Amino acid sequence: MHDQRNIDLINELLTNDAEKPWLEFKKNNLDKHVIGKLCSALSNSARLVGRDFGYLVLGVDDHRQITGTQFDPDTEKVNNQVFHLWLANQLIPSIAFNFKTIYHPQGRVVLLEIPAATVAPVTFNGIPYIRLGSATPKLTDYPESYKKLIECLRPYTWEHGIAKQYVSGDEVLNLLDYASYFRLMQQPLPDNRFGIFEKLEADRLITRDVGQKWNITNLGAILFASDLDQFGVTLARKGVRLIVYSEKNKASHVTHRQDSHKGYASGFADLIDYINNILPSNEHIGDVLRETHPLFPKLAVRELIANALIHQDMTVTGAGPQIELFNDRIEIVNPGKPLVSAQRMIDLPPRSRNEALASLMRRMGFCEEGGSGLDKVIAQAEVFQLPPPLFRESDNSMQVILYGPRTFACMTPDERIRACYQHAVLKFLSGERMKNATLCARFGIEKHNAAQATKVITQAQNAQLIKPADVEHPRSGYIPFWA
């Protein structure tokens, strides 16, 4: 398959009537330093024009005729150092360039495939280059091009990478749960393949490859894979893992274990239903009647899982979202340090590393359009008088813990203070102010015990999490420290 794709790629490259800034043909062998400069120039130029790769083709003359070449990148050396290693050491940031020897029907050619710059301009021997016509000048000599390249680097994301390359239309339809895409987007399923591919391509779930074949992007695979295992171990490990324990700790018996193999979007509803079906129940006393509810509010569970999927760092290898369910709490962990401080996640607009994924999941109704949805989680905790959710960040992961029912008397001092702060945030976001009476209602404290709420408010002030809304009018209430 790869041999045929390489031949198809050469044929497509040869159809270009003039050398593009991301494409260079050479008939004869090149000086190694020239190859190094071209690697930098073609990588930077490819990103400038929105290409994923740049190409240097050896064994083709100026008339786009294959003449063949004897250049062998595997045996070449520079100062007694293997050429591959020498070149890799000279290119910063490191790029996964790839020499391919292709036995085309018209002759032997060597293709150097160069990934487009992603995080910074690619330099050779400390100098960034660019391709202008047939010249390879220093990028710094062209400040406008340099500025444009920096702007082009910003939107590059993991989602646009390729999960599966050079696949047929039939394979696309087998590998992706395309029916889920149309159902979740509330669009009718097209009655022909062209219509299906057109929509999938428009949302960058697939992209066109050479030889009338397709590439499935990381975005397409992670959202709509029929089976993530079909996309290799890296993506397979990003499937959602669920572990259910019989007691309060990991030493207890595991009652359920599930590793999801479906894409996040196509498998989301089944995952949420599965979790809700195994959750124990809790009795909540409403305004009139005693009502039975799941141990954890369904809306809160849904929002927290959606957030974990969307805001994880996809570049962290060997790890994916994990949900651990105990008989008194649910812990949700996703890889990657959050981009927003844990204390400000309730009120600040969400920042995601995966904007295309977040945008699609919002369009499909999995999460909030304008906010993180965590305010709803906090609100649900208050309605059912649960301990406050805990948002805990580390260098490599983000953890959210949603607790089962516990009375005010059974909450720890830290939990009471955290609940007070979160209550103040919710009131502030709704244009109100937290007061002793509202905090009593949040905790279920009777009026004659209001001093308990007063003590928590004092502790939250001492922790510098809240402050008086008006220092000259103490009865005006309290607001978050950042307001």
C-alpha positions as CSV (number, residue, x, y, z in Angstrom):
1,M,0.0,0.0,0.0
2,H,2.7,2.4,1.0
3,D,4.7,1.8,-2.2
4,Q,1.6,2.6,-4.3
5,R,0.9,5.7,-2.3
6,N,4.5,6.9,-2.8
7,I,4.1,6.5,-6.5
8,D,0.8,8.3,-6.5
9,L,2.4,11.1,-4.5
10,I,5.2,11.5,-6.9
11,N,2.7,11.5,-9.8
12,E,0.7,14.2,-8.1
13,L,3.8,16.3,-7.3
14,L,4.9,16.1,-10.9
15,T,1.6,17.7,-12.0
16,N,2.7,21.1,-10.5
17,D,3.7,23.2,-13.4
18,A,6.0,25.4,-11.3
19,E,7.9,24.8,-8.1
20,K,5.7,25.7,-5.2
21,P,7.2,27.2,-2.0
22,W,6.7,23.8,-0.3
23,L,8.1,21.8,-3.2
24,E,11.6,21.4,-4.8
25,F,12.8,19.2,-7.6
26,K,16.5,18.4,-8.2
27,K,18.1,16.2,-10.8
28,N,21.5,15.7,-9.3
29,N,22.7,15.0,-5.8
30,L,22.9,18.0,-3.5
31,D,25.5,19.3,-1.0
32,K,24.3,18.2,2.5
33,H,24.2,21.8,3.8
34,V,21.9,22.7,0.8
35,I,19.6,19.8,1.9
36,G,19.6,21.2,5.4
37,K,18.7,24.7,4.3
38,L,15.9,23.3,2.1
39,C,14.5,21.3,5.0
40,S,14.2,24.5,7.0
41,A,12.8,26.5,4.1
42,L,10.3,23.9,2.9
43,S,9.1,23.3,6.4
44,N,8.5,27.0,7.1
45,S,7.0,27.6,3.7
46,A,4.6,24.7,3.9
47,R,3.2,26.1,7.1
48,L,2.9,29.6,5.5
49,V,0.7,28.2,2.7
50,G,-1.3,25.8,4.9
51,R,0.4,22.5,3.8
52,D,1.1,19.7,6.2
53,F,4.3,18.7,4.5
54,G,7.0,20.1,2.2
55,Y,8.8,17.9,-0.3
56,L,12.3,17.7,-1.9
57,V,12.4,15.2,-4.8
58,L,15.7,14.0,-6.1
59,G,15.9,12.5,-9.6
60,V,13.6,14.9,-11.5
61,D,14.8,17.5,-14.0
62,D,13.6,21.0,-14.6
63,H,11.0,19.7,-17.1
64,R,9.4,17.4,-14.5
65,Q,10.8,14.4,-16.2
66,I,12.1,11.5,-14.0
67,T,15.8,11.0,-14.7
68,G,16.6,8.8,-11.7
69,T,19.2,9.3,-9.0
70,Q,21.8,7.1,-7.2
71,F,21.7,9.2,-4.1
72,D,21.3,6.9,-1.1
73,P,20.5,8.7,2.2
74,D,21.2,5.6,4.2
75,T,24.9,5.5,3.3
76,E,25.7,9.2,3.2
77,K,27.8,10.7,5.9
78,V,28.9,14.1,7.0
79,N,32.3,14.3,8.9
80,N,32.1,10.6,9.6
81,Q,28.6,11.0,11.1
82,V,25.5,9.3,9.7
83,F,23.7,11.8,7.5
84,H,20.3,11.3,9.1
85,L,21.7,11.9,12.6
86,W,23.7,14.9,11.4
87,L,20.7,16.5,9.7
88,A,18.4,15.8,12.7
89,N,20.9,17.5,15.1
90,Q,21.0,20.6,12.8
91,L,17.3,21.1,12.6
92,I,15.6,22.9,15.6
93,P,12.9,22.4,16.7
94,S,13.2,18.7,15.8
95,I,11.0,17.6,12.9
96,A,10.3,14.0,11.8
97,F,11.6,14.3,8.3
98,N,11.6,11.1,6.2
99,F,13.7,10.0,3.3
100,K,11.9,7.6,1.0
101,T,13.5,5.7,-1.9
102,I,10.8,5.2,-4.5
103,Y,11.1,2.8,-7.5
104,H,8.8,4.7,-9.8
105,P,8.0,3.0,-13.2
106,Q,10.0,5.8,-14.8
107,G,13.0,5.6,-12.6
108,R,14.4,5.6,-9.0
109,V,13.7,8.8,-7.1
110,V,14.4,9.8,-3.5
111,L,11.7,11.8,-1.8
112,L,12.4,13.8,1.4
113,E,9.1,14.4,3.2
114,I,9.4,17.3,5.6
115,P,6.6,18.1,8.2
116,A,5.5,21.7,8.3
117,A,6.7,23.8,11.2
118,T,4.3,23.5,14.2
119,V,5.6,25.3,17.3
120,A,8.3,27.6,16.0
121,P,10.2,28.4,12.7
122,V,12.5,25.5,11.8
123,T,16.1,26.5,11.8
124,F,19.1,24.8,10.1
125,N,22.4,25.4,12.0
126,G,20.6,28.1,14.0
127,I,19.2,30.0,11.0
128,P,15.6,29.8,9.8
129,Y,15.1,29.8,6.0
130,I,12.3,30.3,3.6
131,R,11.6,29.5,0.0
132,L,11.0,32.4,-2.4
133,G,10.8,31.3,-6.0
134,S,14.0,29.4,-6.7
135,A,15.9,31.1,-3.8
136,T,16.4,30.0,-0.2
137,P,17.0,33.2,1.8
138,K,17.1,33.7,5.5
139,L,13.6,34.1,6.9
140,T,14.8,37.0,9.1
141,D,15.6,39.0,6.0
142,Y,11.9,39.1,5.3
143,P,10.2,40.4,8.4
144,E,6.7,40.3,6.9
145,S,7.0,36.6,6.1
146,Y,8.4,36.0,9.5
147,K,5.5,37.7,11.2
148,K,3.0,35.8,9.0
149,L,4.7,32.5,9.8
150,I,4.4,33.1,13.6
151,E,0.6,33.9,13.1
152,C,0.2,30.6,11.1
153,L,1.9,28.6,13.8
154,R,-0.6,29.6,16.5
155,P,-3.7,27.7,15.2
156,Y,-1.8,24.4,14.5
157,T,-3.2,21.7,16.8
158,W,-3.0,18.0,17.4
159,E,-6.5,17.6,15.9
160,H,-5.3,18.3,12.4
161,G,-2.7,15.5,12.5
162,I,-3.3,12.3,10.5
163,A,-4.5,9.2,12.3
164,K,-4.9,7.0,9.3
165,Q,-3.3,7.7,5.9
166,Y,-4.1,6.7,2.3
167,V,-7.4,4.9,2.9
168,S,-10.2,4.2,0.5
169,G,-13.7,5.5,0.6
170,D,-14.9,2.1,1.8
171,E,-12.3,2.1,4.6
172,V,-13.4,5.6,5.7
173,L,-17.0,4.3,6.0
174,N,-15.9,1.3,8.0
175,L,-13.5,3.0,10.3
176,L,-15.7,6.0,11.2
177,D,-19.2,5.9,12.7
178,Y,-20.4,8.4,10.1
179,A,-24.1,7.7,10.9
180,S,-23.5,9.1,14.4
181,Y,-22.0,12.2,13.0
182,F,-25.1,13.0,11.0
183,R,-27.4,12.0,13.9
184,L,-25.6,14.2,16.4
185,M,-25.4,17.1,14.0
186,Q,-29.1,16.7,13.4
187,Q,-28.6,16.4,9.7
188,P,-30.1,13.9,7.3
189,L,-27.8,11.1,6.2
190,P,-26.9,11.8,2.5
191,D,-28.1,9.3,0.0
192,N,-24.7,9.0,-1.7
193,R,-21.1,8.7,-0.8
194,F,-20.1,12.1,-2.2
195,G,-22.4,13.8,0.2
196,I,-21.1,11.9,3.2
197,F,-17.4,12.6,2.3
198,E,-18.2,16.3,1.6
199,K,-19.6,16.8,5.1
200,L,-16.8,14.9,6.8
201,E,-14.2,16.8,4.9
202,A,-15.9,20.2,5.7
203,D,-15.4,19.5,9.4
204,R,-11.9,18.2,8.9
205,L,-12.7,14.7,10.0
206,I,-11.1,13.5,6.8
207,T,-8.8,15.2,4.3
208,R,-7.9,14.3,0.7
209,D,-4.8,12.3,0.1
210,V,-3.2,11.4,-3.2
211,G,-4.5,8.7,-5.6
212,Q,-8.1,9.5,-4.9
213,K,-7.6,8.2,-1.3
214,W,-8.4,9.8,2.0
215,N,-6.7,10.6,5.3
216,I,-8.6,10.3,8.6
217,T,-7.5,13.1,11.0
218,N,-6.9,12.7,14.7
219,L,-10.1,14.8,15.2
220,G,-12.2,12.4,13.1
221,A,-10.7,9.3,14.8
222,I,-11.0,10.5,18.4
223,L,-14.6,11.6,17.9
224,F,-16.1,9.0,15.6
225,A,-13.9,5.9,15.5
226,S,-15.9,2.7,15.3
227,D,-12.9,1.1,17.1
228,L,-10.0,3.2,18.3
229,D,-7.8,0.1,18.3
230,Q,-7.9,0.3,14.5
231,F,-5.9,3.6,14.7
232,G,-2.9,2.3,16.6
233,V,-1.9,2.2,20.2
234,T,-1.5,5.9,20.7
235,L,-5.1,6.7,19.9
236,A,-6.4,3.5,21.5
237,R,-4.9,4.6,24.8
238,K,-7.0,7.8,24.7
239,G,-10.2,5.8,25.0
240,V,-12.2,6.5,28.2
241,R,-11.5,4.1,31.0
242,L,-14.1,3.4,33.7
243,I,-13.4,1.5,37.0
244,V,-16.0,0.9,39.6
245,Y,-15.0,0.0,43.2
246,S,-17.2,-1.6,45.8
247,E,-16.0,0.6,48.7
248,K,-14.2,3.9,49.3
249,N,-10.7,3.0,48.2
250,K,-8.8,1.3,45.4
251,A,-8.0,-1.7,47.6
252,S,-11.6,-2.7,47.5
253,H,-13.1,-5.1,45.0
254,V,-13.6,-3.9,41.4
255,T,-17.2,-4.5,40.4
256,H,-17.1,-3.0,36.9
257,R,-14.4,-2.2,34.4
258,Q,-14.9,-0.8,30.9
259,D,-12.4,0.5,28.4
260,S,-14.2,2.4,25.7
261,H,-13.1,1.6,22.2
262,K,-15.4,4.0,20.5
263,G,-14.8,7.7,19.5
264,Y,-15.8,10.2,22.2
265,A,-18.8,11.6,20.3
266,S,-20.2,8.3,19.0
267,G,-19.7,6.6,22.4
268,F,-20.6,9.4,24.7
269,A,-24.3,8.6,25.2
270,D,-23.7,4.9,25.9
271,L,-21.0,5.8,28.4
272,I,-23.2,8.2,30.3
273,D,-26.1,5.7,30.3
274,Y,-23.8,3.0,31.5
275,I,-22.6,5.1,34.4
276,N,-26.0,6.3,35.4
277,N,-27.4,2.7,35.4
278,I,-24.8,1.5,37.9
279,L,-24.9,4.5,40.2
280,P,-26.5,3.8,43.6
281,S,-29.5,6.0,44.6
282,N,-29.9,8.7,47.2
283,E,-33.0,10.1,48.8
284,H,-33.4,13.8,48.5
285,I,-36.1,15.7,50.4
286,G,-37.7,18.2,48.0
287,D,-40.1,21.0,48.8
288,V,-43.0,18.6,49.3
289,L,-42.0,14.9,48.8
290,R,-39.0,12.7,49.4
291,E,-37.5,11.9,46.0
292,T,-35.0,9.3,44.9
293,H,-32.1,10.4,42.8
294,P,-28.8,8.9,41.7
295,L,-26.0,9.3,44.2
296,F,-24.4,11.9,41.8
297,P,-26.6,14.3,39.8
298,K,-26.7,13.1,36.2
299,L,-26.2,16.6,34.8
300,A,-23.0,17.1,36.9
301,V,-21.6,13.7,35.8
302,R,-22.3,14.5,32.2
303,E,-20.7,18.0,32.3
304,L,-17.6,16.8,34.1
305,I,-16.9,13.9,31.7
306,A,-17.5,16.2,28.7
307,N,-15.0,18.7,30.2
308,A,-12.4,16.0,30.8
309,L,-12.7,14.8,27.1
310,I,-12.4,18.3,25.7
311,H,-9.8,19.9,27.8
312,Q,-7.2,17.1,28.0
313,D,-3.7,17.5,26.6
314,M,-3.8,15.1,23.6
315,T,0.0,15.3,23.2
316,V,0.5,13.4,26.4
317,T,1.1,9.8,25.2
318,G,0.0,6.7,26.9
319,A,-2.8,8.3,28.8
320,G,-6.4,9.1,28.4
321,P,-9.4,10.2,30.5
322,Q,-10.2,7.9,33.5
323,I,-13.3,7.7,35.6
324,E,-13.1,6.0,39.0
325,L,-16.4,5.4,40.8
326,F,-16.4,4.7,44.6
327,N,-19.4,4.3,46.9
328,D,-19.0,7.9,48.2
329,R,-17.5,9.8,45.3
330,I,-16.6,9.8,41.6
331,E,-13.1,10.9,40.4
332,I,-12.5,12.0,36.9
333,V,-8.9,12.6,35.6
334,N,-7.7,13.8,32.3
335,P,-4.0,14.2,31.1
336,G,-2.4,17.6,30.9
337,K,-2.1,20.6,33.2
338,P,-5.2,22.8,32.8
339,L,-4.9,26.2,31.0
340,V,-7.1,27.9,33.7
341,S,-6.4,28.0,37.4
342,A,-8.5,25.5,39.3
343,Q,-9.9,28.3,41.5
344,R,-11.1,30.2,38.5
345,M,-12.6,27.4,36.4
346,I,-16.1,28.2,37.6
347,D,-16.2,31.8,36.3
348,L,-13.6,32.2,33.6
349,P,-14.3,31.2,30.0
350,P,-12.9,27.8,29.2
351,R,-9.6,27.6,27.3
352,S,-9.1,24.4,25.4
353,R,-6.0,23.0,23.6
354,N,-8.5,21.3,21.3
355,E,-10.6,24.0,19.8
356,A,-11.9,22.0,16.8
357,L,-12.9,19.2,19.1
358,A,-14.5,21.6,21.6
359,S,-16.4,23.4,18.8
360,L,-17.8,20.2,17.3
361,M,-18.8,18.8,20.7
362,R,-20.6,22.1,21.5
363,R,-22.4,22.0,18.1
364,M,-23.5,18.5,18.9
365,G,-24.8,19.6,22.3
366,F,-22.4,17.7,24.6
367,C,-21.3,20.8,26.5
368,E,-21.9,24.5,27.1
369,E,-21.6,26.9,24.2
370,G,-20.5,29.9,26.1
371,G,-19.0,28.5,29.3
372,S,-17.3,25.6,30.9
373,G,-20.5,24.1,32.3
374,L,-18.9,23.8,35.8
375,D,-21.2,26.4,37.2
376,K,-24.0,23.9,36.5
377,V,-22.0,21.3,38.4
378,I,-21.6,23.5,41.4
379,A,-25.3,24.4,41.2
380,Q,-26.3,20.7,41.2
381,A,-24.1,20.1,44.2
382,E,-25.9,22.9,46.0
383,V,-29.4,21.7,45.1
384,F,-28.7,18.3,46.5
385,Q,-26.6,19.8,49.4
386,L,-23.5,17.7,48.5
387,P,-20.0,18.5,49.6
388,P,-18.4,20.9,47.1
389,P,-16.6,19.4,44.1
390,L,-12.8,19.4,44.3
391,F,-10.8,20.7,41.3
392,R,-7.2,19.5,41.7
393,E,-4.5,20.3,39.2
394,S,-1.0,19.0,38.8
395,D,1.8,19.3,36.3
396,N,0.6,16.4,34.2
397,S,-3.1,16.0,34.9
398,M,-6.4,17.5,36.1
399,Q,-8.6,15.8,38.6
400,V,-12.2,16.5,39.6
401,I,-13.9,14.8,42.5
402,L,-17.6,14.8,42.9
403,Y,-18.7,13.7,46.3
404,G,-21.8,11.8,47.4
405,P,-24.2,13.2,50.1
406,R,-22.8,14.3,53.4
407,T,-24.3,16.6,56.0
408,F,-22.8,19.9,57.0
409,A,-21.7,18.3,60.3
410,C,-19.8,15.6,58.3
411,M,-18.0,18.0,56.0
412,T,-14.4,18.9,56.7
413,P,-13.4,22.5,57.5
414,D,-11.7,22.7,54.1
415,E,-14.8,21.5,52.3
416,R,-17.0,24.0,54.1
417,I,-14.7,26.8,53.1
418,R,-14.5,25.6,49.5
419,A,-18.3,25.4,49.4
420,C,-18.6,28.9,50.7
421,Y,-16.3,30.2,48.0
422,Q,-18.1,28.3,45.2
423,H,-21.4,29.6,46.6
424,A,-20.1,33.2,46.5
425,V,-19.0,32.6,42.9
426,L,-22.4,31.3,41.8
427,K,-24.2,34.3,43.5
428,F,-21.8,36.7,41.8
429,L,-22.3,35.2,38.4
430,S,-26.1,35.6,38.8
431,G,-25.8,39.2,39.8
432,E,-26.4,38.5,43.5
433,R,-24.3,38.5,46.7
434,M,-23.7,35.7,49.1
435,K,-25.2,36.3,52.6
436,N,-25.4,34.4,55.8
437,A,-29.0,33.3,54.9
438,T,-28.0,32.0,51.4
439,L,-25.1,30.1,52.8
440,C,-27.4,28.5,55.5
441,A,-29.7,27.4,52.7
442,R,-26.8,26.0,50.7
443,F,-25.7,23.9,53.7
444,G,-29.2,23.1,55.0
445,I,-28.4,24.9,58.3
446,E,-31.5,25.8,60.4
447,K,-32.0,29.5,61.2
448,H,-31.2,29.1,64.9
449,N,-27.8,27.7,64.0
450,A,-26.9,30.5,61.6
451,A,-23.7,31.1,63.7
452,Q,-22.3,28.0,62.0
453,A,-22.5,29.8,58.6
454,T,-21.0,32.9,60.1
455,K,-18.0,31.0,61.2
456,V,-17.5,29.5,57.8
457,I,-17.7,33.0,56.2
458,T,-15.1,34.2,58.6
459,Q,-12.8,31.2,57.8
460,A,-13.3,31.8,54.0
461,Q,-12.3,35.5,54.5
462,N,-9.2,34.5,56.5
463,A,-8.3,32.1,53.6
464,Q,-8.7,35.2,51.3
465,L,-11.3,33.4,49.1
466,I,-14.1,35.9,49.7
467,K,-14.4,39.6,50.7
468,P,-17.1,42.0,51.8
469,A,-19.0,43.5,48.8
470,D,-18.9,46.8,50.6
471,V,-16.7,47.2,53.6
472,E,-18.7,50.1,54.9
473,H,-21.9,48.1,54.8
474,P,-21.3,44.6,56.2
475,R,-24.8,43.5,55.6
476,S,-24.4,44.0,51.9
477,G,-23.0,40.5,51.5
478,Y,-19.8,38.9,50.1
479,I,-18.2,38.4,46.8
480,P,-15.3,36.3,45.5
481,F,-11.7,37.6,46.1
482,W,-11.1,38.3,42.4
483,A,-14.3,40.4,41.9
